Every structure is written in C-alpha cells, then in structure tokens.
Amino acid sequence: MAIGEYISGLSDNPYFGAGFGLFGIGAGAALLRKGLQGALILFRRHYMITLEVPCRDKSYQWLLQWITQRGARQTQHLSVETSFEQKETGHVKTKYDFIPSIGTHFMRYGSTWIKVERAREQHTLDLHMGVPWETVTLTAFGRDKNLYFGILEEDKWGILLARQLALKYTEGKTIMYTAIGSEWRPFGHPRKRRPISSVVLDYGVAEKIVADVQEFIRNPMWYSERGIPYRRGYLLYGPPGCGKSSFITALAGEIEFGICVLNLSDRSLSDDRLNHLLSVAPQQSIILLEDIDSAFVSREETKQQKSAYEGLNRITFSGLLNCLDGVASSEARILFMTTNYLDRLDPALIRPGRVDLKEYVGYCSHHQVEQMYHRFYGDGDDRSKAQEFADKVMAEKRPVSPAQIQGYFMMHKTSPQPTVLENVSQIWESY
C-alpha cells in the first residue's frame, strides 16, 4: 500500500505532471519528425525521379546550355558568361549568356515542373580542368526516366533540346581537341570549316587522300568480315610550309570530323596514358601527331645522336608502336602523322599497318602556282595571267612553298595585277 500511495502522490504532484507532459510532447514530436522524414524518403524514392550530372560527364555542357536557354528566363538568380564571336565582316561581337547561378531553381519542361540544383564544391577541384567541382541535379515528380532522356536527346515537346543545342553551336565548324589529363577537351572555339578546295596541292594528291578516307569510313564491315583491324594511318611528309597541316584541317571539315592534336613531346605523357588517350578519342575525329620526327629518332642512328634525345619524354618507341597497332590498340580510328624529314623516321614506325598511305606534299609545281594565283585574284575564264605568273615563278628554278606564294599575295592583295607579275623575285627575298 505504501508504494501505491507513493505513486498516487506523484501523479497528484503538479511539477511531475508537467515534466511528464513535456517529455511526452517531445517524444511525440521526435517520432513525428522521424516519421515525416521516413515518409519523405519513401515518397522521393517511389514517386520522384532525380538525375545528377557531374561536371566531368560529357552531357554536362549540353545540359548547362539547355538550362541557360530555358532556365535563365524563369529565375532571378543569375551569373553571366561572356564570350566573343567574330563575324565574317571582321567585327567581334560580345555575347552575354545569363546562366542560373549556384543554388536552387525551378523550371518547366512541357507540363512538368523540375527542380534544378546547381552545386559547387569550393574545396574540391576537378584536377583535369583546374576548376571547382560542380554538379547539376534535376528532380521531378513521377517515375518515368524518359523525361530526362527527352531533355538530353528526344524532341517530345517541340523544344530545342540539350544535345541539339550543342550540335547547333558546332554546326558547320571543326572542333579541335587537346589532351588534358586522361581526357580529351575542346580547345578554343569551334572553327569555321575550311573548304578542301582552299588547299591547293599537286595533281591528284588531295583527291587520292580524300577518296581513301571516305572509302574507309563507308566500309567498316569490310574490315570486320576479313578480320582486319578497323583503323587507318596516314603520313604526310615534305618541306615546311607546303600545306600538310592545312590540308588535314580542310579534310576534317570535308568529312565533318574533329581533330585531336597530340603532342608526343609532352613530358607528362607516358605509354599508358598515350594508349588510353588513343582509346578514348572522341567519335568522328582525326588523331593528329605533328612533326613525329621530333619525338623519336631512328634506331639505326648512332649512339651520339640518340643521346641528344634521351630524357625528352616518358614515351618509349616500343610503347608508341604498340599503341598504333598492338593487341590493345584502339579501332575505328583515323590517324595522321606529319614530318619534314622522312629519312629520320624508323622503318618500323611507317610500315604497312601503322601507316597505310604515305604521300609527299612538296614544293609548288606549275599547276599549284597557277591555281593559287587564280584562286587569289580570279580571272573568270581567262587564265592567261595565272599561267604567265606561274611561268615566271618556275623560270626562277628555285623551290618555292605555298606559304611563300601566299605571303607574296598578301603583300600585294590590293596591288594591280601588273605589279604582281613584275615583282616575282620578291617571293624569295623575305626568306
């Protein structure tokens, strides 16, 4: 009875009753909060769909451009991105793009509202880009993943979508890529495609290479059926200033490919990284190794000559050969190499399978000089002046490169034609 009376007394105590009530309210609130959190997690898991895109993903820039076009109109929290665009008239136009800034934004896609969270980690860097790590997270009601696929790829609502925006930006242009870390990144702004006819080579040289490349692109199954690796290697050799790099740039525009420029003299480039870069090169791109002779010397050279090249880079000659046509080498690849000195290249580097087509791009012939004059000044159907100019250049019996001819034309781009024809000797005076 004493215990019962004690408990009864506690229940009559106002202080104890108030404390017990507060405890009950606190416990109830905690349980309610836990329940709401759990319900929210279950709701988000089963009735909401989230897409997270890190800045390293290739679709990140596509999505950011799409958000810029769509979201910048519906938010008041913006950051500015300034770019410069050169017009054909020569004037440079300043362009401002208002991008939704770091934070949370809401935008509409079709009949669906989407929550966009753009987050930036100030203490975490993208080591390859040297910029703070960013992610964009999209959250919407529903369970249909096609919503996000539609944003990136399909045109479900008649809207210009993410990938289409990116393609429109590069339409009619050539993208240059450079190796940063273990990835390829666009270098500079996309360049206007250069017409293949603007690079004047000797008879049949350009046509031969273009036809070979196009035949390779059209026939992947031919290689597969015969068990031949689907890759093609080209070597352009000849004196400097004769149009090797210019032709490759024009060829990329002709076949609508990008160009991946790889510097073998990069001290950070190793055999493993080179093999990786060749394997992950962007689709529809030409891999370009310029001045291949400056990276390696022939194994037939003397030890004294070899010692001068030791320590220039971490790539081994055998590593390069394995990357080009070893067991682990990549396929579906077009690779161009250029050199000014063919005799310095090791025969193993330019054997068939690694280099399938070698083409000499040399000093100007009579045909080239005539064609360059006609393209620069134009004579309609009258080619007599172009022929006269070519005759005078060839009469000098001195080698002349297309770069020298073009430089001479640039000196006289507004001069009357008699002046151009009478001062041919100036072509060699500046060199």
C-alpha positions in Angstrom: 0.0 0.0 0.0 2.9 2.3 0.7 4.1 2.0 -2.9 0.7 2.6 -4.3 0.2 5.7 -2.2 3.6 7.0 -3.3 2.7 6.6 -7.0 -0.6 8.2 -6.4 1.1 11.1 -4.7 3.5 11.6 -7.7 0.5 11.8 -10.1 -1.0 14.5 -7.9 2.3 16.4 -7.9 1.9 19.3 -10.5 5.7 19.5 -11.2 5.9 15.8 -12.0 2.8 16.0 -14.2 4.2 19.0 -16.2 7.6 17.3 -16.8 5.9 14.1 -17.9 3.7 16.1 -20.2 6.7 17.9 -21.7 8.5 14.6 -22.2 5.5 13.1 -23.9 5.2 16.1 -26.2 9.0 16.0 -27.1 8.9 12.3 -27.7 5.8 12.6 -29.8 7.4 15.4 -31.9 10.6 13.4 -32.4 8.6 10.4 -33.5 6.5 12.6 -35.8 9.7 14.2 -37.3 11.2 10.7 -37.9 8.0 9.5 -39.4 7.8 12.5 -41.7 11.5 12.1 -42.7 10.9 8.4 -43.5 7.7 9.2 -45.4 9.5 11.9 -47.4 12.4 9.4 -48.2 9.8 6.8 -49.3 8.0 9.4 -51.4 11.1 10.6 -53.1 12.2 7.1 -53.7 9.0 5.9 -55.2 7.2 9.0 -56.6 10.1 11.3 -57.6 12.9 10.9 -60.1 16.4 12.5 -59.7 19.2 12.9 -62.2 22.6 14.0 -61.1 25.1 15.2 -63.8 28.7 15.8 -62.6 30.9 18.4 -64.5 33.1 15.6 -65.8 30.3 14.0 -67.8 30.2 14.8 -71.5 26.5 15.8 -71.3 27.2 18.4 -68.6 27.9 21.2 -71.0 24.9 20.2 -73.1 22.6 20.4 -70.1 24.1 23.6 -68.9 23.4 25.2 -72.3 19.9 24.0 -72.2 19.3 25.3 -68.7 20.8 28.6 -69.9 18.3 28.9 -72.6 15.3 27.6 -70.7 16.0 28.4 -67.1 17.5 31.9 -67.3 14.1 33.2 -68.2 12.4 31.8 -65.1 14.9 32.7 -62.3 16.2 35.9 -60.8 19.5 34.4 -59.5 21.9 34.6 -62.4 25.6 34.5 -63.3 27.0 35.9 -66.5 29.1 34.2 -69.1 30.8 36.5 -71.6 32.1 35.2 -74.9 33.3 36.8 -78.2 32.1 35.9 -81.6 33.9 37.1 -84.8 31.6 37.9 -87.7 32.5 37.4 -91.3 32.8 41.1 -91.7 35.8 41.0 -89.3 33.9 42.7 -86.4 34.0 41.0 -83.0 30.6 40.8 -81.3 30.4 40.5 -77.5 27.9 37.9 -76.4 26.4 37.6 -72.9 24.7 34.4 -71.6 22.8 34.6 -68.4 23.3 31.2 -66.6 21.3 30.2 -63.5 23.8 30.7 -60.6 24.7 28.3 -57.9 21.6 27.4 -55.9 18.1 26.0 -56.4 15.9 26.9 -59.4 12.6 25.8 -60.7 11.8 25.5 -64.4 9.2 23.9 -66.6 9.7 21.2 -69.3 6.5 20.5 -71.1 3.8 20.1 -68.4 6.3 19.0 -65.7 8.0 21.3 -63.2 11.6 20.5 -62.5 13.7 21.5 -59.5 17.3 22.3 -60.6 20.1 22.4 -58.0 23.4 23.6 -59.2 26.1 22.9 -56.5 29.8 23.8 -56.4 32.3 22.3 -54.1 34.7 25.1 -53.2 37.2 22.7 -51.6 37.2 20.1 -54.3 38.8 20.7 -57.7 38.4 18.9 -61.0 42.0 18.0 -61.4 41.8 17.8 -65.1 40.1 21.2 -65.6 41.5 23.0 -62.6 38.1 24.4 -61.7 35.8 23.8 -58.7 33.8 20.5 -58.9 30.2 21.1 -59.9 27.1 19.0 -60.2 23.6 19.7 -61.5 20.8 17.7 -60.0 17.3 17.6 -61.6 14.3 16.5 -59.5 10.8 16.0 -60.8 7.6 14.1 -59.9 7.0 10.8 -61.5 8.9 7.6 -62.2 9.4 7.9 -66.0 13.1 8.1 -66.8 12.3 9.1 -70.4 11.7 12.6 -69.0 15.4 13.1 -68.7 16.3 11.2 -71.8 13.9 13.5 -73.6 15.7 16.6 -72.2 19.1 15.3 -73.5 18.1 13.6 -76.7 14.5 13.5 -77.9 12.2 16.2 -79.1 9.0 15.3 -77.2 7.6 18.8 -76.7 8.9 20.5 -79.8 11.7 22.2 -77.9 15.3 22.7 -78.9 16.9 20.2 -76.5 20.3 19.9 -74.9 22.2 17.8 -77.4 20.6 19.7 -80.3 21.8 23.0 -78.8 25.3 21.7 -78.6 25.2 20.4 -82.1 23.8 23.7 -83.4 26.7 25.5 -81.7 29.2 23.4 -83.6 27.2 23.0 -86.9 29.4 23.8 -89.9 32.5 24.0 -87.7 35.6 21.9 -86.8 36.2 21.2 -83.2 39.8 21.0 -82.0 40.6 18.7 -79.1 43.6 18.7 -76.8 44.6 16.1 -74.2 44.1 17.3 -70.6 44.9 14.6 -68.0 43.3 11.3 -69.2 40.6 13.0 -71.3 40.1 15.0 -74.5 38.7 18.5 -74.1 37.7 21.0 -76.7 40.4 23.5 -77.3 39.3 27.1 -78.1 36.2 27.9 -80.0 34.9 25.7 -82.9 36.5 26.8 -86.1 34.7 27.5 -89.3 35.2 24.6 -91.7 37.9 25.2 -94.3 36.9 24.2 -97.9 39.1 21.4 -99.2 39.5 23.4 -102.4 41.2 26.2 -100.5 44.3 24.0 -100.0 46.0 23.6 -103.4 48.2 20.5 -103.7 49.7 19.0 -106.7 47.7 17.0 -109.2 45.7 14.2 -107.7 47.2 14.3 -104.2 44.2 15.8 -102.3 41.7 13.7 -104.3 43.6 10.5 -103.6 43.7 11.0 -99.8 40.1 12.2 -99.6 38.8 9.2 -101.6 40.8 6.8 -99.4 39.5 8.3 -96.2 35.9 8.3 -97.4 36.2 4.7 -98.6 37.5 3.7 -95.1 34.6 5.5 -93.4 32.0 3.8 -95.6 33.2 0.2 -95.2 33.6 -0.9 -91.6 32.0 -4.2 -92.3 34.6 -5.0 -95.0 37.3 -4.9 -92.3 35.3 -6.9 -89.8 34.5 -9.7 -92.3 38.1 -10.2 -93.1 39.4 -9.8 -89.6 41.4 -6.7 -90.3 41.6 -4.0 -87.6 39.4 -1.1 -88.5 41.9 1.7 -88.4 43.8 3.7 -91.0 47.1 5.5 -90.7 48.4 8.3 -93.0 51.8 10.0 -93.3 52.2 13.4 -95.0 55.9 14.3 -95.5 57.7 17.1 -97.2 59.3 20.6 -96.6 57.7 23.0 -94.1 55.1 25.5 -95.4 53.8 23.2 -98.1 50.3 22.6 -96.7 50.4 19.4 -94.7 48.6 20.7 -91.6 46.3 23.0 -93.6 45.2 20.0 -95.7 44.4 17.9 -92.6 42.3 20.8 -91.2 40.4 21.1 -94.5 40.0 17.3 -94.7 38.4 17.2 -91.3 35.9 19.8 -92.4 35.2 17.9 -95.6 34.3 14.7 -93.7 32.8 16.6 -90.8 35.3 15.3 -88.2 37.0 16.9 -85.3 40.8 17.0 -84.8 42.6 15.6 -81.7 46.0 17.2 -81.6 48.5 15.1 -79.6 52.0 16.4 -78.6 54.3 13.5 -78.1 57.0 15.8 -76.6 54.7 16.4 -73.6 56.8 15.4 -70.5 53.7 14.2 -68.7 52.8 11.8 -71.5 53.6 8.1 -70.8 53.0 4.9 -72.7 49.9 4.0 -70.6 48.4 7.5 -70.9 49.1 7.6 -74.7 47.3 4.2 -75.1 44.4 5.4 -73.0 44.0 8.7 -75.0 44.0 6.9 -78.3 41.3 4.5 -76.9 39.0 7.3 -75.7 39.4 9.7 -78.5 36.1 11.4 -79.5 34.0 9.7 -82.1 34.3 11.1 -85.6 37.7 12.7 -85.1 41.1 12.6 -86.7 44.1 12.0 -84.4 47.0 14.2 -85.4 50.6 13.6 -84.5 52.6 16.5 -85.9 56.3 16.5 -86.5 56.6 12.9 -85.5 60.4 13.0 -86.3 61.0 15.4 -83.3 59.8 12.8 -80.8 61.9 9.8 -81.8 65.0 9.1 -83.9 65.6 6.0 -86.0 67.0 3.0 -84.2 69.7 3.0 -86.9 71.1 6.4 -85.8 74.3 6.5 -83.9 74.5 6.4 -80.1 75.7 10.0 -80.1 72.6 11.2 -82.0 70.4 9.1 -79.7 71.8 10.6 -76.5 70.7 14.0 -77.6 67.1 12.9 -77.4 67.3 11.0 -74.2 65.1 12.3 -71.4 62.8 14.4 -73.6 59.7 12.5 -72.7 58.5 9.4 -70.9 57.1 7.7 -74.1 59.2 4.8 -75.3 59.4 4.0 -79.0 58.1 0.4 -78.4 55.2 1.9 -76.5 54.2 4.1 -79.4 54.4 1.2 -81.8 52.1 -0.9 -79.5 49.7 2.0 -79.3 49.4 2.2 -83.0 48.8 -1.5 -83.8 49.4 -3.6 -80.7 47.0 -6.1 -79.2 45.3 -3.4 -77.0 45.3 -0.6 -79.6 42.0 1.1 -80.4 40.0 0.6 -83.6 37.6 2.8 -85.6 40.5 5.3 -85.8 41.9 7.7 -88.4 45.5 8.8 -87.5 47.6 11.3 -89.4 51.3 11.9 -88.9 53.3 14.7 -90.4 57.1 15.1 -90.8 59.5 17.3 -92.6 62.2 14.6 -92.6 61.1 11.2 -93.8 64.6 9.8 -93.6 64.7 10.4 -89.8 61.8 8.0 -89.2 62.3 4.4 -88.1 61.1 2.0 -90.8 59.1 0.1 -88.1 57.0 3.3 -87.5 55.9 3.7 -91.1 55.5 0.1 -92.1 52.1 -1.0 -93.6 49.5 -1.5 -90.7 50.8 1.6 -88.9 51.0 3.9 -91.9 48.8 2.7 -94.7 49.2 5.6 -97.1 52.3 7.8 -97.4 52.0 11.0 -99.5 54.6 13.6 -100.4 53.5 17.2 -100.0 56.3 19.2 -101.5 57.2 22.5 -103.1 54.9 24.1 -105.6 54.5 22.8 -109.1 53.5 24.9 -112.1 49.9 23.7 -111.6 49.8 24.7 -108.0 51.2 28.2 -108.6 48.7 28.8 -111.4 45.8 27.5 -109.2 46.8 29.7 -106.3 47.0 32.8 -108.4 43.6 32.1 -109.9 42.0 31.5 -106.5 43.5 34.6 -105.0 42.9 37.1 -107.8 40.4 35.3 -110.1 40.3 35.8 -113.8 37.0 34.4 -114.7 37.5 32.1 -117.7 40.7 33.9 -118.7 43.7 32.1 -117.1 46.4 33.7 -119.2 47.6 35.9 -116.3 47.7 33.0 -113.9 49.7 31.0 -116.4 52.0 33.9 -117.0 52.6 34.2 -113.3 53.3 30.5 -112.9 55.7 30.6 -115.9 57.7 33.4 -114.3 57.9 31.7 -110.9 59.0 28.4 -112.5 61.6 30.3 -114.6 63.5 31.2 -111.4 64.3 27.5 -110.9 64.2 27.9 -107.2 62.0 25.8 -104.9 59.0 27.7 -103.6 56.4 26.7 -101.0 52.7 27.5 -101.0 53.4 29.5 -97.8 55.8 31.7 -99.7 53.4 32.2 -102.6 50.6 33.1 -100.2 52.8 35.5 -98.3 53.7 37.3 -101.6 50.0 37.5 -102.5 49.2 39.0 -99.1 51.8 41.7 -99.7 50.1 42.6 -102.9 46.4 41.9 -102.1 45.3 45.3 -103.3 48.0 45.8 -105.9 47.2 45.9 -109.6 48.0 42.7 -111.5 50.9 44.1 -113.5 52.7 44.8 -110.1 52.2 41.2 -109.0 53.5 39.8 -112.3 56.6 42.2 -112.4 57.9 41.6 -108.9 58.1 37.8 -108.8 61.6 37.9 -107.3 60.2 39.3 -104.1 58.8 35.9 -103.3 62.3 34.7 -102.1 63.5 38.0 -100.6 61.7 37.6 -97.3 63.0 34.0 -96.7 
